[in-house]
Amino acid sequence: MKAAHALHAFAAVARRELTRFVNQTGRLISAVVRPALWLIVVGAGFQNVLGISITPPYETYVTYQEYMVPGLVGIVLLFQGMQSSLSMVYDREMGVMRLLLTAPLPRWYLLLCKLLAGSLLSVLQAYVFLLLALAVGIDIPAWGFLSALPALIVSAIMLGAVGLLMSVTIRQLENFAGTMNFVIFPMFFISTALYPLWRLRESGAEWLAWIVRVNPFTYAVELVRFALYGKFEPLSAAVVVGCAVVFFLAAAWAYDPQRAFQRRPAAAG
């Protein structure tokens, strides 16, 4: 595989994803409006109820809305990762995916191009939401927009790889929406996106705290949370990168046409 061919393939896939996204402006609007409603309505409503202002270990935060921002950035990345996988299911039904995967390039690289192109869109949408949060009065350091970029990229890749792995098992477009709900909402609510882990321990919900600790989305949120304030969280970074590699390798293995061919007789029988 020559470098020129590899770059040309990535540019083609990224251009197709960007063109599709531009033609579907509703995706950008929904990606921003959904977390904005959580930030403005839910954040303001629960500000005094949850009493999270200036509490360790997040001394940086002054309001509950500021605490919510990294978690809502995570949901933007998660939704876009699932939307990108939804497009793969659609492309497979229309035959476009077959044409893509028969290109004279390694299959894993073509899937990686698809994943990176979707992750690029995820990061762009995350920055649009951060600008909106800044516009409604959320205090985000200016340098935090730059320091958060690596965290946003690796988190977007990991969550996109989750969707890529899901797209392997979904054979019909109609089944994907329901499957998304069984993945997105549990990952979001059973994480530190809306409340810190120590508060779960204080309430005695140790079993729930344990689930939060094994949820990869938790570490993506924490990585972004610390990065927005110029801090590095090594455990979260290691978990996010490790999960991204594992999920992508599993998806690349599952998309192998030889394994798909071996499954057909069993399905027919």
C-alpha positions as CSV (number, residue, x, y, z in Angstrom):
1,M,0.0,0.0,0.0
2,K,1.6,3.2,-1.2
3,A,1.3,6.4,0.9
4,A,-0.2,8.3,-2.0
5,H,-2.9,5.7,-2.5
6,A,-3.6,5.6,1.3
7,L,-4.0,9.4,1.5
8,H,-6.2,9.5,-1.6
9,A,-8.5,6.8,-0.1
10,F,-8.8,8.7,3.2
11,A,-9.5,12.0,1.4
12,A,-12.2,10.3,-0.7
13,V,-13.9,8.7,2.3
14,A,-13.6,11.9,4.4
15,R,-15.0,14.0,1.5
16,R,-18.0,11.7,1.1
17,E,-18.7,11.8,4.9
18,L,-18.5,15.6,4.9
19,T,-20.7,16.0,1.9
20,R,-23.3,13.7,3.4
21,F,-23.2,15.6,6.7
22,V,-23.5,19.0,4.9
23,N,-26.5,17.8,3.0
24,Q,-28.1,16.6,6.3
25,T,-28.1,19.8,8.3
26,G,-30.6,18.2,10.7
27,R,-27.8,16.1,12.1
28,L,-25.8,19.1,13.2
29,I,-28.9,20.8,14.6
30,S,-29.9,17.8,16.6
31,A,-26.4,17.1,17.7
32,V,-26.2,20.6,19.3
33,V,-29.8,21.2,20.4
34,R,-30.0,17.9,22.4
35,P,-27.1,18.5,24.7
36,A,-27.9,22.2,24.8
37,L,-31.4,21.4,26.3
38,W,-29.7,19.3,28.9
39,L,-27.3,22.1,29.7
40,I,-29.7,24.9,29.9
41,V,-32.9,23.2,31.3
42,V,-31.6,20.3,33.3
43,G,-28.4,22.0,34.5
44,A,-30.3,25.0,35.7
45,G,-33.1,23.0,37.3
46,F,-30.8,20.7,39.3
47,Q,-28.2,23.3,40.2
48,N,-29.3,23.7,43.8
49,V,-30.8,20.2,44.2
50,L,-27.6,18.3,43.6
51,G,-25.4,20.8,45.4
52,I,-22.3,20.0,43.4
53,S,-20.8,23.5,43.5
54,I,-17.1,23.6,44.5
55,T,-16.9,20.0,45.7
56,P,-13.8,17.8,45.6
57,P,-12.2,16.3,43.5
58,Y,-13.5,18.9,40.9
59,E,-12.5,22.1,42.7
60,T,-12.4,23.9,39.4
61,Y,-16.1,23.8,38.9
62,V,-18.3,26.5,40.3
63,T,-21.7,25.5,38.9
64,Y,-23.4,22.2,38.1
65,Q,-23.7,23.3,34.5
66,E,-20.0,23.6,34.2
67,Y,-19.7,20.0,35.5
68,M,-22.1,18.8,32.9
69,V,-20.3,20.3,29.9
70,P,-17.7,17.4,29.5
71,G,-20.4,14.8,29.8
72,L,-22.5,16.5,27.2
73,V,-19.5,16.8,24.9
74,G,-19.2,13.0,25.4
75,I,-22.8,12.4,24.3
76,V,-22.2,14.5,21.2
77,L,-19.3,12.3,20.3
78,L,-21.3,9.1,21.1
79,F,-24.3,10.1,19.0
80,Q,-22.1,11.0,16.0
81,G,-20.2,7.7,16.4
82,M,-23.5,5.8,16.3
83,Q,-24.8,8.0,13.4
84,S,-21.7,7.1,11.4
85,S,-22.3,3.4,12.0
86,L,-25.9,3.9,11.0
87,S,-24.7,5.2,7.6
88,M,-22.5,2.0,7.3
89,V,-25.6,-0.2,7.7
90,Y,-27.4,1.9,5.1
91,D,-24.4,1.7,2.7
92,R,-24.3,-2.1,3.2
93,E,-28.0,-2.4,2.3
94,M,-27.5,-0.1,-0.8
95,G,-24.4,-2.0,-2.0
96,V,-22.1,1.0,-1.5
97,M,-20.2,-0.7,1.3
98,R,-19.4,-3.7,-1.0
99,L,-17.8,-1.3,-3.5
100,L,-15.8,0.4,-0.8
101,L,-14.4,-2.8,0.7
102,T,-13.5,-4.2,-2.7
103,A,-11.0,-1.4,-3.3
104,P,-7.4,-2.5,-3.8
105,L,-6.4,-1.5,-0.3
106,P,-6.4,-3.4,3.0
107,R,-9.8,-3.8,4.5
108,W,-8.7,-2.7,7.9
109,Y,-7.3,0.5,6.4
110,L,-10.6,1.3,4.6
111,L,-12.5,0.8,7.9
112,L,-9.9,3.0,9.6
113,C,-10.6,5.7,7.0
114,K,-14.3,5.5,7.7
115,L,-13.7,5.6,11.4
116,L,-11.3,8.6,11.2
117,A,-13.7,10.5,8.9
118,G,-16.6,10.0,11.3
119,S,-14.4,11.0,14.2
120,L,-13.4,14.2,12.5
121,L,-17.1,15.1,12.2
122,S,-17.6,14.2,15.9
123,V,-14.8,16.6,17.0
124,L,-16.3,19.4,14.8
125,Q,-19.7,19.0,16.4
126,A,-18.2,18.9,19.9
127,Y,-16.5,22.3,19.2
128,V,-19.8,23.7,18.0
129,F,-21.4,22.7,21.3
130,L,-18.5,24.1,23.3
131,L,-19.0,27.4,21.5
132,L,-22.7,27.3,22.3
133,A,-21.9,26.6,26.0
134,L,-19.6,29.5,26.0
135,A,-22.3,31.7,24.5
136,V,-24.8,30.9,27.2
137,G,-22.4,31.9,30.0
138,I,-20.5,28.6,30.8
139,D,-16.9,29.5,31.9
140,I,-14.5,27.5,29.7
141,P,-10.9,28.6,29.6
142,A,-9.8,29.8,26.1
143,W,-6.8,27.6,26.2
144,G,-9.1,24.7,27.1
145,F,-10.3,24.5,23.5
146,L,-6.8,23.6,22.4
147,S,-5.8,21.4,25.3
148,A,-9.0,19.4,24.9
149,L,-8.3,18.6,21.2
150,P,-6.3,15.3,21.7
151,A,-8.8,14.1,24.3
152,L,-11.7,14.8,21.9
153,I,-9.9,13.0,19.0
154,V,-9.1,9.8,20.9
155,S,-12.5,9.7,22.6
156,A,-14.3,10.2,19.2
157,I,-12.2,7.3,17.8
158,M,-13.1,5.0,20.7
159,L,-16.8,5.8,20.6
160,G,-16.8,5.5,16.8
161,A,-15.1,2.1,17.1
162,V,-18.0,1.0,19.4
163,G,-20.5,2.0,16.7
164,L,-18.3,0.3,14.0
165,L,-18.3,-2.9,16.0
166,M,-22.1,-2.7,16.4
167,S,-22.6,-2.2,12.7
168,V,-21.2,-5.7,12.1
169,T,-24.0,-7.5,13.8
170,I,-26.9,-5.2,12.6
171,R,-28.2,-6.6,9.3
172,Q,-31.2,-4.3,8.8
173,L,-31.5,-0.6,9.1
174,E,-34.7,-0.8,11.1
175,N,-33.1,-2.7,13.9
176,F,-30.3,-0.2,14.4
177,A,-32.3,2.5,16.0
178,G,-33.5,0.3,18.8
179,T,-30.0,-1.1,19.3
180,M,-28.7,2.4,19.6
181,N,-31.0,3.2,22.5
182,F,-29.8,0.1,24.4
183,V,-26.2,1.3,24.0
184,I,-26.3,5.1,24.1
185,F,-28.6,5.8,27.1
186,P,-27.1,3.2,29.4
187,M,-23.5,4.3,28.5
188,F,-24.6,8.0,29.2
189,F,-26.6,7.6,32.4
190,I,-24.4,5.0,34.0
191,S,-21.3,7.2,33.8
192,T,-19.8,10.3,35.4
193,A,-21.4,12.5,32.8
194,L,-24.1,13.8,35.1
195,Y,-22.8,13.1,38.6
196,P,-19.3,12.3,40.1
197,L,-18.4,8.8,41.1
198,W,-17.7,9.7,44.7
199,R,-21.3,10.9,45.1
200,L,-22.5,7.4,44.1
201,R,-20.3,5.9,46.8
202,E,-21.6,8.3,49.4
203,S,-25.2,7.3,48.6
204,G,-24.3,3.6,49.1
205,A,-24.8,2.5,45.5
206,E,-21.6,0.6,45.3
207,W,-22.9,-1.8,42.7
208,L,-23.8,1.2,40.4
209,A,-20.4,2.7,41.1
210,W,-18.8,-0.5,40.0
211,I,-20.7,-0.4,36.7
212,V,-19.7,3.2,36.2
213,R,-16.0,2.3,36.7
214,V,-16.2,-0.4,34.0
215,N,-18.0,1.8,31.5
216,P,-15.6,3.0,28.8
217,F,-17.7,6.1,28.3
218,T,-16.9,7.2,31.8
219,Y,-13.2,7.4,31.0
220,A,-13.9,9.3,27.8
221,V,-15.8,11.9,29.8
222,E,-13.2,12.2,32.5
223,L,-10.4,12.5,29.8
224,V,-12.3,15.5,28.2
225,R,-13.2,16.9,31.7
226,F,-9.6,17.2,32.8
227,A,-8.3,18.2,29.4
228,L,-10.7,21.2,29.2
229,Y,-8.8,22.7,32.2
230,G,-5.3,21.8,30.9
231,K,-4.9,18.6,33.0
232,F,-4.0,15.1,32.0
233,E,-5.7,12.1,33.4
234,P,-3.4,9.1,32.6
235,L,-5.8,6.3,33.6
236,S,-8.6,7.6,31.5
237,A,-6.2,8.1,28.6
238,A,-4.9,4.5,28.8
239,V,-8.4,3.1,29.0
240,V,-9.7,5.2,26.1
241,V,-6.8,4.3,23.8
242,G,-6.8,0.7,24.8
243,C,-10.6,0.3,24.2
244,A,-10.3,2.1,20.9
245,V,-7.7,-0.3,19.7
246,V,-9.6,-3.4,20.9
247,F,-13.0,-2.3,19.5
248,F,-11.4,-1.4,16.1
249,L,-9.5,-4.6,15.8
250,A,-12.6,-6.6,16.7
251,A,-14.6,-4.7,14.0
252,A,-11.9,-5.3,11.4
253,W,-11.8,-9.0,12.3
254,A,-15.6,-9.3,12.1
255,Y,-15.7,-7.5,8.7
256,D,-13.3,-10.1,7.2
257,P,-15.2,-11.6,4.2
258,Q,-13.9,-15.1,4.8
259,R,-15.6,-15.1,8.3
260,A,-18.7,-13.7,6.8
261,F,-18.7,-16.5,4.2
262,Q,-18.2,-19.1,6.9
263,R,-21.3,-17.9,8.7
264,R,-23.6,-18.2,5.8
265,P,-24.0,-22.0,5.8
266,A,-24.8,-22.0,9.5
267,A,-27.4,-19.3,9.0
268,A,-29.0,-21.1,6.1
269,G,-29.2,-24.3,8.0
